[in-house]
Amino acid sequence: VLIHSLSETMTFFFPGWHGKTVDVTVPEVEEMRLAHYVTMGAECSASLAAKYLEKLDKSEIGWDVRIALSAYGSFSSRAYLNAQRIRNRQMYFHNKIFETADAIVTPMTGVTAYALQDDALRTGELDYINAAAISRYSIAGNFLGLPAITVTVGYDRGGLPVGLQFIGRPWAEATLLHLAYAMQAGSVL
């Protein structure tokens, strides 16, 4: 089944559903993605620096981690502060959406799982293009601290699960649990 919109999704899973869906656009998603990368990288690097990085035997980690740690350590305090400004701006955008919506509904990932390269177990997996596609829709919950929940709604041609994500306003975990329960109870899988 190919579903093109949230309304089609809800009608497919809940034939008697009479709720209202509202199409929304989250502005500046690419800026949020980059700010998330800077924030998580800088915080990761800062939290590891004092206890672990100085004592770390580089031969114990893959090239993917070495490159990531090197990139994370290069972020300036100015870049981090700018990322926090973008975080605040994104919270404003999301709070505006939550004035008219109980949840934002997105795919869980931009793609289903991809095949690992032959040398991934030996050298690590350094595929930022696929990693960005996989994490594309989870950034708001992670970066902004918004609650989110995912339910399986189907499978791709290769049999891999496809998830639907509900993102809620702060402290709306109960609403998200009810949505996920209803989605799974009404599932035709």
Accessible surface in RSA format (square Angstrom, percent):
REM  Atomic radii and reference values for relative SASA: ProtOr
REM  Chains: A
REM  Algorithm: Lee & Richards
REM  Probe-radius: 1.40
REM  Slices: 20
REM RES _ NUM      All-atoms   Total-Side   Main-Chain    Non-polar    All polar
REM                ABS   REL    ABS   REL    ABS   REL    ABS   REL    ABS   REL
RES VAL A   1   148.35  97.6  66.55  60.3  81.79 197.1  78.53  68.2  69.82 189.4
RES LEU A   2   141.91  79.0 120.04  85.9  21.88  55.0 120.87  84.9  21.04  56.6
RES ILE A   3    53.26  30.3  27.11  20.2  26.15  63.0  27.11  19.5  26.15  71.0
RES HIS A   4   139.23  76.1 102.60  71.3  36.63  93.7  70.04  72.2  69.19  80.5
RES SER A   5    47.82  40.4  35.94  48.0  11.89  27.4  42.58  90.7   5.25   7.3
RES LEU A   6    48.52  27.0  38.14  27.3  10.38  26.1  41.04  28.8   7.47  20.1
RES SER A   7    49.98  42.2  48.78  65.1   1.20   2.8  31.03  66.1  18.94  26.5
RES GLU A   8    78.64  45.1  71.93  54.4   6.71  16.0  38.02  73.5  40.62  33.2
RES THR A   9    15.27  10.9  15.27  15.5   0.00   0.0   3.73   5.0  11.54  17.4
RES MET A  10    17.23   8.9  17.23  11.4   0.00   0.0  16.60  14.1   0.63   0.8
RES THR A  11    76.69  54.5  73.80  74.8   2.89   6.9  56.97  76.5  19.72  29.8
RES PHE A  12    73.59  36.8  58.78  36.4  14.81  38.5  67.36  40.8   6.22  17.8
RES PHE A  13     5.45   2.7   3.31   2.1   2.13   5.5   3.31   2.0   2.13   6.1
RES PHE A  14    39.76  19.9  36.61  22.7   3.15   8.2  39.75  24.1   0.01   0.0
RES PRO A  15   112.71  82.1  89.31  81.4  23.40  85.1  90.23  74.5  22.48 139.7
RES GLY A  16    55.36  68.3   0.00   N/A  55.36  68.3  38.09 104.5  17.27  38.7
RES TRP A  17    76.68  30.8  55.14  26.7  21.54  50.6  45.98  24.5  30.69  49.8
RES HIS A  18   172.35  94.2 134.99  93.8  37.36  95.6 102.32 105.5  70.03  81.5
RES GLY A  19    41.63  51.3   0.00   N/A  41.63  51.3  24.94  68.4  16.70  37.4
RES LYS A  20   177.17  86.4 143.88  88.3  33.28  79.2  93.97  84.6  83.20  88.6
RES THR A  21    38.85  27.6  13.96  14.2  24.89  59.3   6.82   9.2  32.03  48.4
RES VAL A  22    63.87  42.0  45.14  40.9  18.73  45.1  48.45  42.1  15.41  41.8
RES ASP A  23   139.63  97.8 110.54 110.0  29.08  68.8  40.61  95.6  99.02  98.8
RES VAL A  24    60.00  39.5  27.99  25.3  32.01  77.1  34.00  29.5  26.00  70.5
RES THR A  25   118.54  84.3  98.84 100.2  19.70  47.0  68.19  91.6  50.35  76.1
RES VAL A  26    28.83  19.0  20.43  18.5   8.41  20.3  20.43  17.7   8.41  22.8
RES PRO A  27    50.74  37.0  44.80  40.8   5.94  21.6  50.74  41.9   0.00   0.0
RES GLU A  28    58.50  33.6  42.93  32.5  15.58  37.1  24.19  46.8  34.32  28.0
RES VAL A  29    56.18  37.0  52.44  47.5   3.74   9.0  52.44  45.6   3.74  10.1
RES GLU A  30    91.22  52.4  87.27  66.0   3.94   9.4  54.49 105.4  36.73  30.0
RES GLU A  31    79.59  45.7  78.08  59.1   1.51   3.6  33.83  65.4  45.75  37.4
RES MET A  32     8.44   4.4   8.44   5.6   0.00   0.0   8.44   7.2   0.00   0.0
RES ARG A  33    70.33  29.5  69.84  35.6   0.49   1.2  16.56  22.6  53.77  32.6
RES LEU A  34    87.58  48.8  87.19  62.4   0.39   1.0  87.35  61.3   0.23   0.6
RES ALA A  35     3.42   3.1   0.03   0.0   3.39   7.7   2.84   4.0   0.58   1.5
RES HIS A  36    28.68  15.7  28.68  19.9   0.00   0.0  22.75  23.4   5.93   6.9
RES TYR A  37    71.41  33.3  68.88  39.2   2.53   6.6  61.14  45.9  10.26  12.7
RES VAL A  38    23.53  15.5  23.53  21.3   0.00   0.0  23.53  20.4   0.00   0.0
RES THR A  39     0.00   0.0   0.00   0.0   0.00   0.0   0.00   0.0   0.00   0.0
RES MET A  40    58.63  30.4  54.97  36.4   3.66   8.7  34.77  29.6  23.87  31.6
RES GLY A  41     0.82   1.0   0.00   N/A   0.82   1.0   0.28   0.8   0.54   1.2
RES ALA A  42    19.35  17.8  14.10  21.8   5.25  11.9  16.30  23.0   3.05   8.1
RES GLU A  43    70.93  40.7  64.84  49.1   6.09  14.5  35.75  69.1  35.18  28.7
RES CYS A  44    45.55  34.5  37.97  42.3   7.58  17.8  20.15  51.0  25.40  27.4
RES SER A  45    16.02  13.5  15.94  21.3   0.08   0.2   3.63   7.7  12.39  17.4
RES ALA A  46    73.64  67.7  50.60  78.1  23.04  52.4  58.75  82.7  14.89  39.4
RES SER A  47    78.62  66.4  53.08  70.8  25.54  58.8  51.38 109.4  27.25  38.2
RES LEU A  48    55.48  30.9  55.48  39.7   0.00   0.0  55.48  39.0   0.00   0.0
RES ALA A  49    40.12  36.9  39.76  61.4   0.36   0.8  40.05  56.4   0.07   0.2
RES ALA A  50    80.68  74.2  59.21  91.4  21.47  48.8  65.77  92.6  14.91  39.5
RES LYS A  51   134.77  65.7 129.45  79.4   5.32  12.7  75.23  67.7  59.54  63.4
RES TYR A  52   125.07  58.4 121.85  69.3   3.22   8.4  84.25  63.3  40.83  50.3
RES LEU A  53    40.56  22.6  34.15  24.4   6.41  16.1  34.33  24.1   6.23  16.8
RES GLU A  54   147.25  84.5 108.59  82.2  38.66  92.0  50.91  98.5  96.34  78.7
RES LYS A  55   165.06  80.5 131.57  80.7  33.49  79.7  94.81  85.3  70.25  74.8
RES LEU A  56    51.56  28.7  32.37  23.2  19.19  48.2  37.01  26.0  14.55  39.2
RES ASP A  57    72.57  50.8  63.16  62.9   9.41  22.3  27.40  64.5  45.17  45.0
RES LYS A  58   111.79  54.5 109.29  67.1   2.49   5.9  80.98  72.9  30.81  32.8
RES SER A  59    88.03  74.4  58.07  77.5  29.95  69.0  45.47  96.8  42.56  59.6
RES GLU A  60   131.98  75.8  95.10  71.9  36.88  87.8  39.46  76.3  92.52  75.5
RES ILE A  61    34.85  19.8  25.17  18.8   9.68  23.3  31.44  22.6   3.41   9.3
RES GLY A  62    23.22  28.6   0.00   N/A  23.22  28.6  13.83  38.0   9.39  21.0
RES TRP A  63   146.24  58.7 146.24  70.8   0.00   0.0 119.81  63.9  26.44  42.9
RES ASP A  64    28.87  20.2  26.65  26.5   2.22   5.3   5.14  12.1  23.73  23.7
RES VAL A  65    62.42  41.1  60.65  54.9   1.77   4.3  62.42  54.2   0.00   0.0
RES ARG A  66    62.91  26.4  55.02  28.0   7.88  18.8  19.46  26.6  43.45  26.3
RES ILE A  67    78.30  44.6  75.80  56.5   2.50   6.0  77.82  56.0   0.48   1.3
RES ALA A  68    13.72  12.6  13.61  21.0   0.10   0.2  13.72  19.3   0.00   0.0
RES LEU A  69    28.44  15.8  22.38  16.0   6.06  15.2  22.67  15.9   5.77  15.5
RES SER A  70    80.39  67.9  61.75  82.4  18.64  42.9  34.57  73.6  45.82  64.2
RES ALA A  71    33.76  31.0  26.13  40.3   7.63  17.4  33.05  46.5   0.71   1.9
RES TYR A  72    44.11  20.6  41.52  23.6   2.59   6.7  10.03   7.5  34.08  42.0
RES GLY A  73    53.15  65.5   0.00   N/A  53.15  65.5  23.90  65.6  29.25  65.5
RES SER A  74    85.65  72.4  50.78  67.8  34.87  80.3  47.08 100.3  38.57  54.0
RES PHE A  75    52.61  26.3  29.46  18.2  23.15  60.2  31.57  19.1  21.04  60.2
RES SER A  76    61.11  51.6  48.98  65.4  12.13  27.9  49.33 105.1  11.77  16.5
RES SER A  77    89.89  76.0  76.52 102.1  13.37  30.8  48.33 102.9  41.56  58.2
RES ARG A  78   179.33  75.3 176.72  90.1   2.62   6.2  58.01  79.3 121.32  73.5
RES ALA A  79    33.77  31.0  25.00  38.6   8.77  20.0  30.88  43.5   2.89   7.7
RES TYR A  80    61.30  28.6  61.30  34.9   0.00   0.0  42.91  32.2  18.40  22.7
RES LEU A  81    96.43  53.7  95.35  68.2   1.08   2.7  95.35  67.0   1.08   2.9
RES ASN A  82    64.73  44.6  64.04  61.9   0.69   1.7  19.23  46.3  45.50  44.0
RES ALA A  83     3.56   3.3   1.69   2.6   1.87   4.3   3.05   4.3   0.52   1.4
RES GLN A  84    32.83  18.4  32.51  23.8   0.33   0.8  28.17  60.0   4.67   3.5
RES ARG A  85   145.35  61.0 138.66  70.7   6.69  15.9  65.11  89.0  80.24  48.6
RES ILE A  86    46.73  26.6  46.30  34.5   0.43   1.0  46.73  33.7   0.00   0.0
RES ARG A  87    58.97  24.8  58.97  30.1   0.00   0.0  22.07  30.2  36.90  22.4
RES ASN A  88   104.35  72.0  96.92  93.7   7.42  17.9  25.60  61.6  78.75  76.1
RES ARG A  89   121.15  50.9 114.34  58.3   6.80  16.2  36.82  50.3  84.32  51.1
RES GLN A  90     0.28   0.2   0.28   0.2   0.00   0.0   0.08   0.2   0.20   0.2
RES MET A  91    43.59  22.6  43.59  28.9   0.00   0.0  43.47  37.0   0.13   0.2
RES TYR A  92   126.80  59.2 121.90  69.4   4.89  12.7  95.33  71.6  31.47  38.8
RES PHE A  93    29.15  14.6  26.91  16.7   2.24   5.8  28.10  17.0   1.05   3.0
RES HIS A  94     1.75   1.0   1.75   1.2   0.00   0.0   0.00   0.0   1.75   2.0
RES ASN A  95    64.39  44.4  60.96  58.9   3.43   8.3  22.45  54.0  41.94  40.5
RES LYS A  96    98.56  48.1  90.86  55.8   7.69  18.3  48.94  44.1  49.62  52.9
RES ILE A  97    17.03   9.7  13.14   9.8   3.89   9.4  16.93  12.2   0.10   0.3
RES PHE A  98     6.92   3.5   4.21   2.6   2.71   7.1   4.63   2.8   2.28   6.5
RES GLU A  99   122.04  70.1  84.25  63.7  37.79  90.0  40.75  78.8  81.29  66.4
RES THR A 100   103.34  73.5  73.53  74.5  29.81  71.0  74.49 100.1  28.85  43.6
RES ALA A 101    20.26  18.6  11.75  18.1   8.51  19.4  19.04  26.8   1.22   3.2
RES ASP A 102    94.21  66.0  88.42  88.0   5.79  13.7  16.16  38.0  78.05  77.8
RES ALA A 103    18.53  17.0   3.76   5.8  14.77  33.6   3.76   5.3  14.77  39.1
RES ILE A 104    11.82   6.7   9.00   6.7   2.83   6.8  11.82   8.5   0.00   0.0
RES VAL A 105    36.99  24.3  11.70  10.6  25.29  60.9  11.70  10.2  25.29  68.6
RES THR A 106    22.30  15.9  19.54  19.8   2.76   6.6  22.30  30.0   0.00   0.0
RES PRO A 107    61.51  44.8  60.01  54.7   1.49   5.4  61.51  50.8   0.00   0.0
RES MET A 108    49.79  25.8  49.65  32.9   0.14   0.3  49.00  41.7   0.78   1.0
RES THR A 109    46.13  32.8  36.44  36.9   9.69  23.1  23.48  31.5  22.65  34.2
RES GLY A 110    36.68  45.2   0.00   N/A  36.68  45.2   8.77  24.1  27.92  62.5
RES VAL A 111    58.93  38.8  48.38  43.8  10.55  25.4  57.83  50.2   1.10   3.0
RES THR A 112    40.34  28.7  30.46  30.9   9.88  23.5  17.13  23.0  23.21  35.1
RES ALA A 113    68.73  63.2  48.71  75.2  20.02  45.5  50.39  71.0  18.34  48.6
RES TYR A 114    62.59  29.2  41.49  23.6  21.10  54.9  35.75  26.9  26.84  33.1
RES ALA A 115    89.32  82.1  64.16  99.0  25.17  57.2  74.80 105.3  14.52  38.5
RES LEU A 116   105.35  58.7  83.48  59.7  21.87  55.0  83.54  58.7  21.81  58.7
RES GLN A 117   112.76  63.1 104.88  76.6   7.88  18.8  31.68  67.4  81.08  61.5
RES ASP A 118   158.29 110.9 119.32 118.8  38.97  92.1  44.13 103.9 114.16 113.8
RES ASP A 119    56.79  39.8  53.34  53.1   3.46   8.2  14.18  33.4  42.61  42.5
RES ALA A 120     8.84   8.1   3.44   5.3   5.40  12.3   3.56   5.0   5.28  14.0
RES LEU A 121   173.82  96.8 140.91 100.8  32.91  82.7 143.59 100.8  30.23  81.3
RES ARG A 122   187.23  78.6 153.23  78.1  34.00  81.0  81.26 111.1 105.97  64.2
RES THR A 123    32.01  22.8  29.34  29.7   2.67   6.4  25.49  34.2   6.52   9.9
RES GLY A 124    22.89  28.2   0.00   N/A  22.89  28.2  12.38  34.0  10.51  23.5
RES GLU A 125    44.61  25.6  27.54  20.8  17.07  40.6  26.18  50.6  18.43  15.0
RES LEU A 126    79.97  44.5  48.50  34.7  31.48  79.1  49.27  34.6  30.70  82.6
RES ASP A 127    34.02  23.8  24.52  24.4   9.50  22.5  13.15  31.0  20.86  20.8
RES TYR A 128   100.60  47.0  92.91  52.9   7.69  20.0  88.57  66.6  12.03  14.8
RES ILE A 129   150.05  85.4 143.51 106.9   6.53  15.7 147.43 106.2   2.61   7.1
RES ASN A 130    42.45  29.3  42.45  41.0   0.00   0.0   0.00   0.0  42.45  41.0
RES ALA A 131    42.65  39.2  37.88  58.5   4.78  10.9  41.36  58.2   1.30   3.4
RES ALA A 132    29.65  27.3  22.21  34.3   7.44  16.9  27.64  38.9   2.01   5.3
RES ALA A 133    27.79  25.6  21.41  33.0   6.39  14.5  27.28  38.4   0.52   1.4
RES ILE A 134    56.53  32.2  55.51  41.4   1.02   2.5  55.51  40.0   1.02   2.8
RES SER A 135    40.41  34.1  38.85  51.9   1.56   3.6  28.91  61.6  11.50  16.1
RES ARG A 136   126.52  53.1 118.88  60.6   7.63  18.2  17.96  24.5 108.56  65.8
RES TYR A 137    63.25  29.5  57.26  32.6   5.99  15.6  30.42  22.9  32.83  40.5
RES SER A 138    30.05  25.4  27.70  37.0   2.36   5.4  14.94  31.8  15.12  21.2
RES ILE A 139     6.52   3.7   6.13   4.6   0.39   0.9   6.52   4.7   0.00   0.0
RES ALA A 140     7.87   7.2   6.66  10.3   1.21   2.7   6.66   9.4   1.21   3.2
RES GLY A 141    10.63  13.1   0.00   N/A  10.63  13.1   5.92  16.2   4.71  10.6
RES ASN A 142    90.87  62.7  65.33  63.1  25.55  61.5  19.33  46.5  71.54  69.1
RES PHE A 143     2.74   1.4   0.00   0.0   2.74   7.1   0.00   0.0   2.74   7.8
RES LEU A 144    18.28  10.2   0.00   0.0  18.28  46.0   2.45   1.7  15.84  42.6
RES GLY A 145    61.66  76.0   0.00   N/A  61.66  76.0  33.80  92.7  27.86  62.4
RES LEU A 146     8.43   4.7   0.60   0.4   7.83  19.7   0.73   0.5   7.70  20.7
RES PRO A 147    19.16  14.0   7.21   6.6  11.95  43.4  19.06  15.7   0.10   0.6
RES ALA A 148    48.91  45.0  14.59  22.5  34.32  78.1  14.82  20.9  34.09  90.3
RES ILE A 149    45.48  25.9  39.97  29.8   5.50  13.3  45.48  32.7   0.00   0.0
RES THR A 150    60.09  42.7  36.27  36.8  23.82  56.8  28.86  38.8  31.23  47.2
RES VAL A 151     3.95   2.6   1.75   1.6   2.19   5.3   3.95   3.4   0.00   0.0
RES THR A 152    50.76  36.1  43.62  44.2   7.14  17.0  13.24  17.8  37.52  56.7
RES VAL A 153    25.57  16.8  16.16  14.6   9.41  22.7  16.17  14.0   9.40  25.5
RES GLY A 154    14.44  17.8   0.00   N/A  14.44  17.8  14.44  39.6   0.00   0.0
RES TYR A 155   131.76  61.5 100.38  57.1  31.39  81.7  64.52  48.5  67.25  82.9
RES ASP A 156    43.54  30.5  28.23  28.1  15.31  36.2  28.27  66.5  15.27  15.2
RES ARG A 157   253.90 106.6 210.35 107.2  43.55 103.7  92.14 125.9 161.76  98.0
RES GLY A 158    68.60  84.6   0.00   N/A  68.60  84.6  36.65 100.6  31.95  71.6
RES GLY A 159    49.13  60.6   0.00   N/A  49.13  60.6  29.57  81.1  19.56  43.8
RES LEU A 160    69.98  39.0  69.96  50.0   0.02   0.1  69.98  49.1   0.00   0.0
RES PRO A 161    78.57  57.3  66.62  60.7  11.95  43.4  66.62  55.0  11.95  74.3
RES VAL A 162    55.32  36.4  53.03  48.0   2.29   5.5  55.32  48.1   0.00   0.0
RES GLY A 163    15.41  19.0   0.00   N/A  15.41  19.0   5.43  14.9   9.98  22.4
RES LEU A 164    18.65  10.4  18.65  13.3   0.00   0.0  18.65  13.1   0.00   0.0
RES GLN A 165     4.27   2.4   4.27   3.1   0.00   0.0   0.00   0.0   4.27   3.2
RES PHE A 166     2.20   1.1   2.20   1.4   0.00   0.0   2.20   1.3   0.00   0.0
RES ILE A 167     3.98   2.3   3.98   3.0   0.00   0.0   3.98   2.9   0.00   0.0
RES GLY A 168     0.00   0.0   0.00   N/A   0.00   0.0   0.00   0.0   0.00   0.0
RES ARG A 169    83.65  35.1  83.65  42.6   0.00   0.0  36.48  49.9  47.17  28.6
RES PRO A 170    55.47  40.4  43.95  40.1  11.51  41.9  45.36  37.4  10.11  62.9
RES TRP A 171   227.49  91.3 198.91  96.3  28.58  67.1 173.14  92.3  54.35  88.2
RES ALA A 172    11.38  10.5   5.36   8.3   6.02  13.7  11.38  16.0   0.00   0.0
RES GLU A 173    83.22  47.8  82.17  62.2   1.05   2.5  50.57  97.8  32.65  26.7
RES ALA A 174    64.84  59.6  58.78  90.7   6.06  13.8  61.44  86.5   3.40   9.0
RES THR A 175    54.00  38.4  50.10  50.8   3.90   9.3  22.53  30.3  31.47  47.6
RES LEU A 176     3.79   2.1   3.79   2.7   0.00   0.0   3.79   2.7   0.00   0.0
RES LEU A 177   107.92  60.1 104.33  74.6   3.59   9.0 104.73  73.6   3.18   8.6
RES HIS A 178   131.94  72.1 127.34  88.5   4.60  11.8  81.93  84.4  50.01  58.2
RES LEU A 179    51.80  28.9  49.14  35.2   2.66   6.7  50.01  35.1   1.79   4.8
RES ALA A 180     5.78   5.3   5.78   8.9   0.00   0.0   5.78   8.1   0.00   0.0
RES TYR A 181   162.62  75.9 159.14  90.5   3.48   9.1 115.99  87.2  46.63  57.5
RES ALA A 182    45.17  41.5  40.25  62.1   4.92  11.2  44.39  62.5   0.78   2.1
RES MET A 183     2.07   1.1   2.07   1.4   0.00   0.0   2.07   1.8   0.00   0.0
RES GLN A 184   107.82  60.3  92.21  67.4  15.61  37.2  23.18  49.3  84.64  64.2
RES ALA A 185    73.27  67.4  31.07  48.0  42.19  96.0  43.53  61.3  29.74  78.8
RES GLY A 186    24.79  30.6   0.00   N/A  24.79  30.6  18.99  52.1   5.80  13.0
RES SER A 187    35.65  30.1  12.66  16.9  22.99  53.0  12.54  26.7  23.11  32.4
RES VAL A 188    91.84  60.4  60.08  54.4  31.77  76.5  67.79  58.9  24.05  65.2
RES LEU A 189   112.16  62.5  45.19  32.3  66.97 168.4  73.77  51.8  38.39 103.3
END  Absolute sums over single chains surface
CHAIN  1 A    12053.4       9594.2       2459.2       7360.7       4692.7
END  Absolute sums over all chains
TOTAL         12053.4       9594.2       2459.2       7360.7       4692.7
